[in-house]
Amino acid sequence: MDQQSHMRTVPIPQCMLDEEKELRVQLNKWSMIEEAIYKKKSRVQ
């Protein structure tokens, strides 16, 4: 059984789903910070 088939058939533990959600929130936060930095740099030049 390949990895994706395995993921479809085996339930994912809630703690892993919660961790993924938190990591997505953090990624979004840092992406917005990065975008703000680039915008600020472009105004300075």
Buried (B, 14 or more C-beta within 10 A) or exposed (E): EEEEEEEEEEEEEEEEEEEEEEEEEEEEEEEEEEEEEEEEEEEEE
